[in-house]
Amino acid sequence: MSGRLKDLPPGSHGEVLGYSPSERVYRDRLLAMGLTKGTRFTGLRAAPLGDPVEIEVRGFQLTLRKGEADVLSVRRVEE
């Protein structure tokens, strides 16, 4: 089941399933940051209104704005 990054609770683990086809600029930026399909990450924290969202991916912490985060299609995974 896919969802949005901001819907994952802090401390949970997720996996990138894909990207919104309408936001090519954000998609290209996310790919450059290492958020390729199948990449696993850990949600660290989210601001009260969901902007920004901080995750740990590939050994570094990454903060994404709402527009960037909403481009990602993710699913929660159990570690």
N, CA, C and O atoms as a Maestro MAE file, in Angstrom:
{
 s_m_m2io_version
 :::
 2.0.0
}

f_m_ct {
 s_m_title
 :::
 protein
 m_atom[316] {
  # First column is atom index #
  i_m_mmod_type
  r_m_x_coord
  r_m_y_coord
  r_m_z_coord
  i_m_residue_number
  s_m_chain_name
  s_m_pdb_residue_name
  s_m_pdb_atom_name
  i_m_atomic_number
  :::
  1 25 0.846 -1.178 0.000 1 A "MET " " N  " 7
  2 3 0.000 0.000 0.000 1 A "MET " " CA " 6
  3 2 0.895 1.245 0.000 1 A "MET " " C  " 6
  4 15 1.799 1.361 0.827 1 A "MET " " O  " 8
  5 25 0.647 2.150 -0.904 2 A "SER " " N  " 7
  6 3 1.480 3.355 -0.999 2 A "SER " " CA " 6
  7 2 0.834 4.513 -0.248 2 A "SER " " C  " 6
  8 15 -0.375 4.540 -0.016 2 A "SER " " O  " 8
  9 25 1.674 5.458 0.120 3 A "GLY " " N  " 7
  10 3 1.206 6.627 0.835 3 A "GLY " " CA " 6
  11 2 2.168 7.777 0.618 3 A "GLY " " C  " 6
  12 15 3.002 7.762 -0.287 3 A "GLY " " O  " 8
  13 25 2.026 8.765 1.471 4 A "ARG " " N  " 7
  14 3 2.892 9.937 1.377 4 A "ARG " " CA " 6
  15 2 3.871 9.944 2.543 4 A "ARG " " C  " 6
  16 15 3.604 9.393 3.611 4 A "ARG " " O  " 8
  17 25 4.991 10.572 2.311 5 A "LEU " " N  " 7
  18 3 6.059 10.614 3.307 5 A "LEU " " CA " 6
  19 2 5.589 11.240 4.612 5 A "LEU " " C  " 6
  20 15 5.924 10.739 5.685 5 A "LEU " " O  " 8
  21 25 4.831 12.310 4.546 6 A "LYS " " N  " 7
  22 3 4.409 13.002 5.772 6 A "LYS " " CA " 6
  23 2 3.444 12.171 6.623 6 A "LYS " " C  " 6
  24 15 3.217 12.494 7.789 6 A "LYS " " O  " 8
  25 25 2.875 11.105 6.050 7 A "ASP " " N  " 7
  26 3 1.951 10.263 6.797 7 A "ASP " " CA " 6
  27 2 2.646 9.181 7.619 7 A "ASP " " C  " 6
  28 15 2.007 8.530 8.447 7 A "ASP " " O  " 8
  29 25 3.950 8.979 7.402 8 A "LEU " " N  " 7
  30 3 4.687 7.992 8.179 8 A "LEU " " CA " 6
  31 2 5.058 8.587 9.533 8 A "LEU " " C  " 6
  32 15 5.572 9.704 9.596 8 A "LEU " " O  " 8
  33 25 4.804 7.855 10.614 9 A "PRO " " N  " 7
  34 3 5.155 8.392 11.936 9 A "PRO " " CA " 6
  35 2 6.665 8.423 12.143 9 A "PRO " " C  " 6
  36 15 7.376 7.588 11.584 9 A "PRO " " O  " 8
  37 25 7.173 9.377 12.938 10 A "PRO " " N  " 7
  38 3 8.603 9.436 13.233 10 A "PRO " " CA " 6
  39 2 9.098 8.104 13.795 10 A "PRO " " C  " 6
  40 15 8.415 7.469 14.598 10 A "PRO " " O  " 8
  41 25 10.282 7.691 13.369 11 A "GLY " " N  " 7
  42 3 10.857 6.429 13.819 11 A "GLY " " CA " 6
  43 2 10.489 5.237 12.960 11 A "GLY " " C  " 6
  44 15 11.061 4.159 13.119 11 A "GLY " " O  " 8
  45 25 9.546 5.414 12.056 12 A "SER " " N  " 7
  46 3 9.153 4.289 11.196 12 A "SER " " CA " 6
  47 2 10.091 4.208 9.989 12 A "SER " " C  " 6
  48 15 10.785 5.165 9.648 12 A "SER " " O  " 8
  49 25 10.086 3.053 9.368 13 A "HIS " " N  " 7
  50 3 10.926 2.805 8.204 13 A "HIS " " CA " 6
  51 2 10.047 2.768 6.965 13 A "HIS " " C  " 6
  52 15 8.901 2.323 7.015 13 A "HIS " " O  " 8
  53 25 10.592 3.237 5.862 14 A "GLY " " N  " 7
  54 3 9.836 3.259 4.623 14 A "GLY " " CA " 6
  55 2 10.699 2.913 3.430 14 A "GLY " " C  " 6
  56 15 11.919 2.782 3.530 14 A "GLY " " O  " 8
  57 25 10.031 2.768 2.300 15 A "GLU " " N  " 7
  58 3 10.697 2.459 1.041 15 A "GLU " " CA " 6
  59 2 10.075 3.314 -0.058 15 A "GLU " " C  " 6
  60 15 8.857 3.486 -0.106 15 A "GLU " " O  " 8
  61 25 10.916 3.847 -0.937 16 A "VAL " " N  " 7
  62 3 10.440 4.644 -2.060 16 A "VAL " " CA " 6
  63 2 9.846 3.711 -3.105 16 A "VAL " " C  " 6
  64 15 10.517 2.791 -3.574 16 A "VAL " " O  " 8
  65 25 8.580 3.946 -3.473 17 A "LEU " " N  " 7
  66 3 7.912 3.139 -4.495 17 A "LEU " " CA " 6
  67 2 7.948 3.800 -5.864 17 A "LEU " " C  " 6
  68 15 7.993 3.116 -6.886 17 A "LEU " " O  " 8
  69 25 7.930 5.123 -5.887 18 A "GLY " " N  " 7
  70 3 7.910 5.838 -7.159 18 A "GLY " " CA " 6
  71 2 7.702 7.319 -6.934 18 A "GLY " " C  " 6
  72 15 7.893 7.834 -5.833 18 A "GLY " " O  " 8
  73 25 7.305 7.996 -8.004 19 A "TYR " " N  " 7
  74 3 7.206 9.450 -7.993 19 A "TYR " " CA " 6
  75 2 5.953 9.894 -8.744 19 A "TYR " " C  " 6
  76 15 5.454 9.182 -9.616 19 A "TYR " " O  " 8
  77 25 5.460 11.062 -8.401 20 A "SER " " N  " 7
  78 3 4.347 11.653 -9.122 20 A "SER " " CA " 6
  79 2 4.829 12.034 -10.519 20 A "SER " " C  " 6
  80 15 5.847 12.715 -10.644 20 A "SER " " O  " 8
  81 25 4.131 11.616 -11.565 21 A "PRO " " N  " 7
  82 3 4.602 11.893 -12.928 21 A "PRO " " CA " 6
  83 2 4.517 13.367 -13.326 21 A "PRO " " C  " 6
  84 15 5.160 13.777 -14.292 21 A "PRO " " O  " 8
  85 25 3.751 14.152 -12.616 22 A "SER " " N  " 7
  86 3 3.544 15.545 -13.020 22 A "SER " " CA " 6
  87 2 4.612 16.505 -12.495 22 A "SER " " C  " 6
  88 15 4.637 17.667 -12.901 22 A "SER " " O  " 8
  89 25 5.476 16.059 -11.620 23 A "GLU " " N  " 7
  90 3 6.464 16.940 -10.983 23 A "GLU " " CA " 6
  91 2 7.889 16.543 -11.353 23 A "GLU " " C  " 6
  92 15 8.659 16.120 -10.490 23 A "GLU " " O  " 8
  93 25 8.239 16.674 -12.614 24 A "ARG " " N  " 7
  94 3 9.549 16.225 -13.098 24 A "ARG " " CA " 6
  95 2 10.723 16.947 -12.428 24 A "ARG " " C  " 6
  96 15 11.741 16.318 -12.142 24 A "ARG " " O  " 8
  97 25 10.602 18.236 -12.176 25 A "VAL " " N  " 7
  98 3 11.697 18.993 -11.558 25 A "VAL " " CA " 6
  99 2 12.010 18.433 -10.177 25 A "VAL " " C  " 6
  100 15 13.173 18.182 -9.861 25 A "VAL " " O  " 8
  101 25 10.985 18.234 -9.350 26 A "TYR " " N  " 7
  102 3 11.202 17.673 -8.026 26 A "TYR " " CA " 6
  103 2 11.722 16.247 -8.125 26 A "TYR " " C  " 6
  104 15 12.615 15.862 -7.371 26 A "TYR " " O  " 8
  105 25 11.178 15.461 -9.044 27 A "ARG " " N  " 7
  106 3 11.609 14.070 -9.196 27 A "ARG " " CA " 6
  107 2 13.099 13.999 -9.504 27 A "ARG " " C  " 6
  108 15 13.819 13.203 -8.901 27 A "ARG " " O  " 8
  109 25 13.558 14.809 -10.421 28 A "ASP " " N  " 7
  110 3 14.971 14.818 -10.774 28 A "ASP " " CA " 6
  111 2 15.844 15.210 -9.583 28 A "ASP " " C  " 6
  112 15 16.926 14.656 -9.391 28 A "ASP " " O  " 8
  113 25 15.374 16.157 -8.795 29 A "ARG " " N  " 7
  114 3 16.114 16.576 -7.599 29 A "ARG " " CA " 6
  115 2 16.168 15.443 -6.577 29 A "ARG " " C  " 6
  116 15 17.219 15.201 -5.984 29 A "ARG " " O  " 8
  117 25 15.060 14.751 -6.364 30 A "LEU " " N  " 7
  118 3 15.023 13.636 -5.417 30 A "LEU " " CA " 6
  119 2 15.931 12.496 -5.865 30 A "LEU " " C  " 6
  120 15 16.612 11.883 -5.043 30 A "LEU " " O  " 8
  121 25 15.943 12.216 -7.146 31 A "LEU " " N  " 7
  122 3 16.836 11.187 -7.673 31 A "LEU " " CA " 6
  123 2 18.298 11.566 -7.433 31 A "LEU " " C  " 6
  124 15 19.110 10.714 -7.073 31 A "LEU " " O  " 8
  125 25 18.631 12.830 -7.632 32 A "ALA " " N  " 7
  126 3 19.997 13.299 -7.410 32 A "ALA " " CA " 6
  127 2 20.400 13.195 -5.936 32 A "ALA " " C  " 6
  128 15 21.584 13.057 -5.626 32 A "ALA " " O  " 8
  129 25 19.417 13.262 -5.025 33 A "MET " " N  " 7
  130 3 19.691 13.143 -3.592 33 A "MET " " CA " 6
  131 2 19.759 11.688 -3.137 33 A "MET " " C  " 6
  132 15 19.976 11.424 -1.954 33 A "MET " " O  " 8
  133 25 19.578 10.742 -4.056 34 A "GLY " " N  " 7
  134 3 19.680 9.331 -3.707 34 A "GLY " " CA " 6
  135 2 18.372 8.644 -3.400 34 A "GLY " " C  " 6
  136 15 18.377 7.489 -2.974 34 A "GLY " " O  " 8
  137 25 17.248 9.313 -3.599 35 A "LEU " " N  " 7
  138 3 15.941 8.708 -3.324 35 A "LEU " " CA " 6
  139 2 15.429 7.987 -4.566 35 A "LEU " " C  " 6
  140 15 14.427 8.382 -5.162 35 A "LEU " " O  " 8
  141 25 16.127 6.932 -4.942 36 A "THR " " N  " 7
  142 3 15.750 6.135 -6.096 36 A "THR " " CA " 6
  143 2 14.716 5.096 -5.681 36 A "THR " " C  " 6
  144 15 14.563 4.798 -4.497 36 A "THR " " O  " 8
  145 25 14.019 4.556 -6.648 37 A "LYS " " N  " 7
  146 3 12.989 3.544 -6.381 37 A "LYS " " CA " 6
  147 2 13.622 2.361 -5.651 37 A "LYS " " C  " 6
  148 15 14.664 1.846 -6.059 37 A "LYS " " O  " 8
  149 25 12.978 1.943 -4.572 38 A "GLY " " N  " 7
  150 3 13.470 0.833 -3.769 38 A "GLY " " CA " 6
  151 2 14.360 1.240 -2.607 38 A "GLY " " C  " 6
  152 15 14.725 0.394 -1.789 38 A "GLY " " O  " 8
  153 25 14.720 2.518 -2.515 39 A "THR " " N  " 7
  154 3 15.573 2.997 -1.427 39 A "THR " " CA " 6
  155 2 14.804 2.983 -0.116 39 A "THR " " C  " 6
  156 15 13.665 3.444 -0.044 39 A "THR " " O  " 8
  157 25 15.437 2.453 0.909 40 A "ARG " " N  " 7
  158 3 14.822 2.441 2.241 40 A "ARG " " CA " 6
  159 2 15.333 3.617 3.057 40 A "ARG " " C  " 6
  160 15 16.457 4.082 2.868 40 A "ARG " " O  " 8
  161 25 14.492 4.089 3.966 41 A "PHE " " N  " 7
  162 3 14.816 5.258 4.779 41 A "PHE " " CA " 6
  163 2 14.120 5.134 6.127 41 A "PHE " " C  " 6
  164 15 13.250 4.284 6.322 41 A "PHE " " O  " 8
  165 25 14.523 5.999 7.051 42 A "THR " " N  " 7
  166 3 13.884 6.084 8.362 42 A "THR " " CA " 6
  167 2 13.342 7.495 8.535 42 A "THR " " C  " 6
  168 15 14.059 8.472 8.317 42 A "THR " " O  " 8
  169 25 12.093 7.600 8.922 43 A "GLY " " N  " 7
  170 3 11.504 8.908 9.209 43 A "GLY " " CA " 6
  171 2 12.006 9.406 10.559 43 A "GLY " " C  " 6
  172 15 11.895 8.699 11.561 43 A "GLY " " O  " 8
  173 25 12.549 10.600 10.593 44 A "LEU " " N  " 7
  174 3 13.082 11.146 11.842 44 A "LEU " " CA " 6
  175 2 12.097 12.075 12.526 44 A "LEU " " C  " 6
  176 15 11.806 11.913 13.711 44 A "LEU " " O  " 8
  177 25 11.584 13.045 11.786 45 A "ARG " " N  " 7
  178 3 10.615 13.977 12.386 45 A "ARG " " CA " 6
  179 2 9.912 14.772 11.291 45 A "ARG " " C  " 6
  180 15 10.388 14.879 10.160 45 A "ARG " " O  " 8
  181 25 8.779 15.317 11.664 46 A "ALA " " N  " 7
  182 3 8.010 16.170 10.749 46 A "ALA " " CA " 6
  183 2 7.475 17.352 11.536 46 A "ALA " " C  " 6
  184 15 7.087 17.216 12.696 46 A "ALA " " O  " 8
  185 25 7.458 18.499 10.901 47 A "ALA " " N  " 7
  186 3 6.883 19.684 11.522 47 A "ALA " " CA " 6
  187 2 5.380 19.455 11.720 47 A "ALA " " C  " 6
  188 15 4.795 18.619 11.032 47 A "ALA " " O  " 8
  189 25 4.756 20.172 12.636 48 A "PRO " " N  " 7
  190 3 3.333 19.950 12.925 48 A "PRO " " CA " 6
  191 2 2.418 19.998 11.703 48 A "PRO " " C  " 6
  192 15 1.439 19.255 11.649 48 A "PRO " " O  " 8
  193 25 2.704 20.830 10.747 49 A "LEU " " N  " 7
  194 3 1.862 20.908 9.560 49 A "LEU " " CA " 6
  195 2 2.422 20.089 8.390 49 A "LEU " " C  " 6
  196 15 1.959 20.219 7.257 49 A "LEU " " O  " 8
  197 25 3.429 19.241 8.677 50 A "GLY " " N  " 7
  198 3 3.978 18.368 7.652 50 A "GLY " " CA " 6
  199 2 5.027 19.003 6.760 50 A "GLY " " C  " 6
  200 15 5.395 18.420 5.740 50 A "GLY " " O  " 8
  201 25 5.516 20.172 7.113 51 A "ASP " " N  " 7
  202 3 6.509 20.854 6.281 51 A "ASP " " CA " 6
  203 2 7.528 21.532 7.175 51 A "ASP " " C  " 6
  204 15 7.161 22.469 7.884 51 A "ASP " " O  " 8
  205 25 8.769 21.120 7.184 52 A "PRO " " N  " 7
  206 3 9.398 20.072 6.390 52 A "PRO " " CA " 6
  207 2 9.342 18.712 7.081 52 A "PRO " " C  " 6
  208 15 8.869 18.580 8.210 52 A "PRO " " O  " 8
  209 25 9.841 17.705 6.360 53 A "VAL " " N  " 7
  210 3 9.948 16.335 6.858 53 A "VAL " " CA " 6
  211 2 11.423 15.968 6.823 53 A "VAL " " C  " 6
  212 15 12.109 16.243 5.839 53 A "VAL " " O  " 8
  213 25 11.919 15.343 7.897 54 A "GLU " " N  " 7
  214 3 13.321 14.931 7.940 54 A "GLU " " CA " 6
  215 2 13.406 13.413 7.955 54 A "GLU " " C  " 6
  216 15 12.704 12.751 8.719 54 A "GLU " " O  " 8
  217 25 14.277 12.864 7.103 55 A "ILE " " N  " 7
  218 3 14.481 11.421 7.020 55 A "ILE " " CA " 6
  219 2 15.974 11.116 7.060 55 A "ILE " " C  " 6
  220 15 16.807 11.986 6.807 55 A "ILE " " O  " 8
  221 25 16.295 9.873 7.381 56 A "GLU " " N  " 7
  222 3 17.667 9.395 7.255 56 A "GLU " " CA " 6
  223 2 17.687 8.405 6.102 56 A "GLU " " C  " 6
  224 15 16.934 7.431 6.089 56 A "GLU " " O  " 8
  225 25 18.556 8.667 5.138 57 A "VAL " " N  " 7
  226 3 18.641 7.830 3.947 57 A "VAL " " CA " 6
  227 2 20.101 7.708 3.536 57 A "VAL " " C  " 6
  228 15 20.819 8.705 3.460 57 A "VAL " " O  " 8
  229 25 20.532 6.495 3.274 58 A "ARG " " N  " 7
  230 3 21.910 6.223 2.824 58 A "ARG " " CA " 6
  231 2 22.968 6.818 3.752 58 A "ARG " " C  " 6
  232 15 24.023 7.263 3.300 58 A "ARG " " O  " 8
  233 25 22.672 6.821 5.059 59 A "GLY " " N  " 7
  234 3 23.644 7.279 6.044 59 A "GLY " " CA " 6
  235 2 23.698 8.774 6.302 59 A "GLY " " C  " 6
  236 15 24.568 9.234 7.041 59 A "GLY " " O  " 8
  237 25 22.796 9.544 5.714 60 A "PHE " " N  " 7
  238 3 22.768 10.977 5.998 60 A "PHE " " CA " 6
  239 2 21.342 11.439 6.251 60 A "PHE " " C  " 6
  240 15 20.380 10.775 5.866 60 A "PHE " " O  " 8
  241 25 21.224 12.594 6.908 61 A "GLN " " N  " 7
  242 3 19.912 13.162 7.205 61 A "GLN " " CA " 6
  243 2 19.532 14.127 6.092 61 A "GLN " " C  " 6
  244 15 20.336 14.941 5.639 61 A "GLN " " O  " 8
  245 25 18.282 14.008 5.669 62 A "LEU " " N  " 7
  246 3 17.784 14.801 4.555 62 A "LEU " " CA " 6
  247 2 16.471 15.460 4.967 62 A "LEU " " C  " 6
  248 15 15.570 14.794 5.477 62 A "LEU " " O  " 8
  249 25 16.366 16.749 4.748 63 A "THR " " N  " 7
  250 3 15.142 17.478 5.054 63 A "THR " " CA " 6
  251 2 14.469 17.863 3.743 63 A "THR " " C  " 6
  252 15 15.087 18.473 2.871 63 A "THR " " O  " 8
  253 25 13.195 17.501 3.616 64 A "LEU " " N  " 7
  254 3 12.431 17.763 2.397 64 A "LEU " " CA " 6
  255 2 11.266 18.695 2.686 64 A "LEU " " C  " 6
  256 15 10.578 18.549 3.696 64 A "LEU " " O  " 8
  257 25 11.054 19.634 1.811 65 A "ARG " " N  " 7
  258 3 9.884 20.506 1.904 65 A "ARG " " CA " 6
  259 2 8.647 19.745 1.441 65 A "ARG " " C  " 6
  260 15 8.749 18.695 0.807 65 A "ARG " " O  " 8
  261 25 7.495 20.284 1.764 66 A "LYS " " N  " 7
  262 3 6.227 19.626 1.446 66 A "LYS " " CA " 6
  263 2 6.112 19.293 -0.042 66 A "LYS " " C  " 6
  264 15 5.713 18.180 -0.388 66 A "LYS " " O  " 8
  265 25 6.446 20.217 -0.916 67 A "GLY " " N  " 7
  266 3 6.348 19.985 -2.355 67 A "GLY " " CA " 6
  267 2 7.203 18.821 -2.813 67 A "GLY " " C  " 6
  268 15 6.776 18.009 -3.633 67 A "GLY " " O  " 8
  269 25 8.412 18.743 -2.280 68 A "GLU " " N  " 7
  270 3 9.308 17.640 -2.630 68 A "GLU " " CA " 6
  271 2 8.803 16.319 -2.056 68 A "GLU " " C  " 6
  272 15 8.765 15.303 -2.750 68 A "GLU " " O  " 8
  273 25 8.418 16.345 -0.789 69 A "ALA " " N  " 7
  274 3 7.963 15.130 -0.119 69 A "ALA " " CA " 6
  275 2 6.699 14.565 -0.759 69 A "ALA " " C  " 6
  276 15 6.537 13.347 -0.824 69 A "ALA " " O  " 8
  277 25 5.811 15.421 -1.228 70 A "ASP " " N  " 7
  278 3 4.554 14.951 -1.823 70 A "ASP " " CA " 6
  279 2 4.752 14.280 -3.177 70 A "ASP " " C  " 6
  280 15 3.853 13.588 -3.655 70 A "ASP " " O  " 8
  281 25 5.912 14.473 -3.804 71 A "VAL " " N  " 7
  282 3 6.205 13.823 -5.085 71 A "VAL " " CA " 6
  283 2 6.484 12.338 -4.880 71 A "VAL " " C  " 6
  284 15 6.244 11.524 -5.772 71 A "VAL " " O  " 8
  285 25 6.997 11.989 -3.689 72 A "LEU " " N  " 7
  286 3 7.354 10.601 -3.395 72 A "LEU " " CA " 6
  287 2 6.130 9.753 -3.089 72 A "LEU " " C  " 6
  288 15 5.224 10.180 -2.373 72 A "LEU " " O  " 8
  289 25 6.118 8.565 -3.631 73 A "SER " " N  " 7
  290 3 5.165 7.542 -3.247 73 A "SER " " CA " 6
  291 2 5.953 6.533 -2.421 73 A "SER " " C  " 6
  292 15 6.924 5.958 -2.913 73 A "SER " " O  " 8
  293 25 5.545 6.311 -1.165 74 A "VAL " " N  " 7
  294 3 6.294 5.461 -0.262 74 A "VAL " " CA " 6
  295 2 5.385 4.427 0.393 74 A "VAL " " C  " 6
  296 15 4.159 4.532 0.349 74 A "VAL " " O  " 8
  297 25 6.010 3.441 0.992 75 A "ARG " " N  " 7
  298 3 5.259 2.472 1.799 75 A "ARG " " CA " 6
  299 2 6.045 2.229 3.085 75 A "ARG " " C  " 6
  300 15 7.272 2.332 3.109 75 A "ARG " " O  " 8
  301 25 5.333 1.913 4.130 76 A "ARG " " N  " 7
  302 3 5.966 1.603 5.416 76 A "ARG " " CA " 6
  303 2 6.465 0.168 5.368 76 A "ARG " " C  " 6
  304 15 5.786 -0.716 4.847 76 A "ARG " " O  " 8
  305 25 7.650 -0.059 5.912 77 A "VAL " " N  " 7
  306 3 8.221 -1.404 5.986 77 A "VAL " " CA " 6
  307 2 8.635 -1.685 7.423 77 A "VAL " " C  " 6
  308 15 8.978 -0.773 8.175 77 A "VAL " " O  " 8
  309 25 8.599 -2.930 7.782 78 A "GLU " " N  " 7
  310 3 9.031 -3.350 9.118 78 A "GLU " " CA " 6
  311 2 10.477 -3.783 9.027 78 A "GLU " " C  " 6
  312 15 10.845 -4.557 8.143 78 A "GLU " " O  " 8
  313 25 11.290 -3.294 9.928 79 A "GLU " " N  " 7
  314 3 12.718 -3.640 9.945 79 A "GLU " " CA " 6
  315 2 12.947 -4.811 10.853 79 A "GLU " " C  " 6
  316 15 14.083 -5.260 11.008 79 A "GLU " " O  " 8
  :::
 }
 m_bond[315] {
  # First column is bond index #
  i_m_from
  i_m_to
  i_m_order
  :::
  1 1 2 1
  2 2 3 1
  3 3 4 2
  4 3 5 1
  5 5 6 1
  6 6 7 1
  7 7 8 2
  8 7 9 1
  9 9 10 1
  10 10 11 1
  11 11 12 2
  12 11 13 1
  13 13 14 1
  14 14 15 1
  15 15 16 2
  16 15 17 1
  17 17 18 1
  18 18 19 1
  19 19 20 2
  20 19 21 1
  21 21 22 1
  22 22 23 1
  23 23 24 2
  24 23 25 1
  25 25 26 1
  26 26 27 1
  27 27 28 2
  28 27 29 1
  29 29 30 1
  30 30 31 1
  31 31 32 2
  32 31 33 1
  33 33 34 1
  34 34 35 1
  35 35 36 2
  36 35 37 1
  37 37 38 1
  38 38 39 1
  39 39 40 2
  40 39 41 1
  41 41 42 1
  42 42 43 1
  43 43 44 2
  44 43 45 1
  45 45 46 1
  46 46 47 1
  47 47 48 2
  48 47 49 1
  49 49 50 1
  50 50 51 1
  51 51 52 2
  52 51 53 1
  53 53 54 1
  54 54 55 1
  55 55 56 2
  56 55 57 1
  57 57 58 1
  58 58 59 1
  59 59 60 2
  60 59 61 1
  61 61 62 1
  62 62 63 1
  63 63 64 2
  64 63 65 1
  65 65 66 1
  66 66 67 1
  67 67 68 2
  68 67 69 1
  69 69 70 1
  70 70 71 1
  71 71 72 2
  72 71 73 1
  73 73 74 1
  74 74 75 1
  75 75 76 2
  76 75 77 1
  77 77 78 1
  78 78 79 1
  79 79 80 2
  80 79 81 1
  81 81 82 1
  82 82 83 1
  83 83 84 2
  84 83 85 1
  85 85 86 1
  86 86 87 1
  87 87 88 2
  88 87 89 1
  89 89 90 1
  90 90 91 1
  91 91 92 2
  92 91 93 1
  93 93 94 1
  94 94 95 1
  95 95 96 2
  96 95 97 1
  97 97 98 1
  98 98 99 1
  99 99 100 2
  100 99 101 1
  101 101 102 1
  102 102 103 1
  103 103 104 2
  104 103 105 1
  105 105 106 1
  106 106 107 1
  107 107 108 2
  108 107 109 1
  109 109 110 1
  110 110 111 1
  111 111 112 2
  112 111 113 1
  113 113 114 1
  114 114 115 1
  115 115 116 2
  116 115 117 1
  117 117 118 1
  118 118 119 1
  119 119 120 2
  120 119 121 1
  121 121 122 1
  122 122 123 1
  123 123 124 2
  124 123 125 1
  125 125 126 1
  126 126 127 1
  127 127 128 2
  128 127 129 1
  129 129 130 1
  130 130 131 1
  131 131 132 2
  132 131 133 1
  133 133 134 1
  134 134 135 1
  135 135 136 2
  136 135 137 1
  137 137 138 1
  138 138 139 1
  139 139 140 2
  140 139 141 1
  141 141 142 1
  142 142 143 1
  143 143 144 2
  144 143 145 1
  145 145 146 1
  146 146 147 1
  147 147 148 2
  148 147 149 1
  149 149 150 1
  150 150 151 1
  151 151 152 2
  152 151 153 1
  153 153 154 1
  154 154 155 1
  155 155 156 2
  156 155 157 1
  157 157 158 1
  158 158 159 1
  159 159 160 2
  160 159 161 1
  161 161 162 1
  162 162 163 1
  163 163 164 2
  164 163 165 1
  165 165 166 1
  166 166 167 1
  167 167 168 2
  168 167 169 1
  169 169 170 1
  170 170 171 1
  171 171 172 2
  172 171 173 1
  173 173 174 1
  174 174 175 1
  175 175 176 2
  176 175 177 1
  177 177 178 1
  178 178 179 1
  179 179 180 2
  180 179 181 1
  181 181 182 1
  182 182 183 1
  183 183 184 2
  184 183 185 1
  185 185 186 1
  186 186 187 1
  187 187 188 2
  188 187 189 1
  189 189 190 1
  190 190 191 1
  191 191 192 2
  192 191 193 1
  193 193 194 1
  194 194 195 1
  195 195 196 2
  196 195 197 1
  197 197 198 1
  198 198 199 1
  199 199 200 2
  200 199 201 1
  201 201 202 1
  202 202 203 1
  203 203 204 2
  204 203 205 1
  205 205 206 1
  206 206 207 1
  207 207 208 2
  208 207 209 1
  209 209 210 1
  210 210 211 1
  211 211 212 2
  212 211 213 1
  213 213 214 1
  214 214 215 1
  215 215 216 2
  216 215 217 1
  217 217 218 1
  218 218 219 1
  219 219 220 2
  220 219 221 1
  221 221 222 1
  222 222 223 1
  223 223 224 2
  224 223 225 1
  225 225 226 1
  226 226 227 1
  227 227 228 2
  228 227 229 1
  229 229 230 1
  230 230 231 1
  231 231 232 2
  232 231 233 1
  233 233 234 1
  234 234 235 1
  235 235 236 2
  236 235 237 1
  237 237 238 1
  238 238 239 1
  239 239 240 2
  240 239 241 1
  241 241 242 1
  242 242 243 1
  243 243 244 2
  244 243 245 1
  245 245 246 1
  246 246 247 1
  247 247 248 2
  248 247 249 1
  249 249 250 1
  250 250 251 1
  251 251 252 2
  252 251 253 1
  253 253 254 1
  254 254 255 1
  255 255 256 2
  256 255 257 1
  257 257 258 1
  258 258 259 1
  259 259 260 2
  260 259 261 1
  261 261 262 1
  262 262 263 1
  263 263 264 2
  264 263 265 1
  265 265 266 1
  266 266 267 1
  267 267 268 2
  268 267 269 1
  269 269 270 1
  270 270 271 1
  271 271 272 2
  272 271 273 1
  273 273 274 1
  274 274 275 1
  275 275 276 2
  276 275 277 1
  277 277 278 1
  278 278 279 1
  279 279 280 2
  280 279 281 1
  281 281 282 1
  282 282 283 1
  283 283 284 2
  284 283 285 1
  285 285 286 1
  286 286 287 1
  287 287 288 2
  288 287 289 1
  289 289 290 1
  290 290 291 1
  291 291 292 2
  292 291 293 1
  293 293 294 1
  294 294 295 1
  295 295 296 2
  296 295 297 1
  297 297 298 1
  298 298 299 1
  299 299 300 2
  300 299 301 1
  301 301 302 1
  302 302 303 1
  303 303 304 2
  304 303 305 1
  305 305 306 1
  306 306 307 1
  307 307 308 2
  308 307 309 1
  309 309 310 1
  310 310 311 1
  311 311 312 2
  312 311 313 1
  313 313 314 1
  314 314 315 1
  315 315 316 2
  :::
 }
}
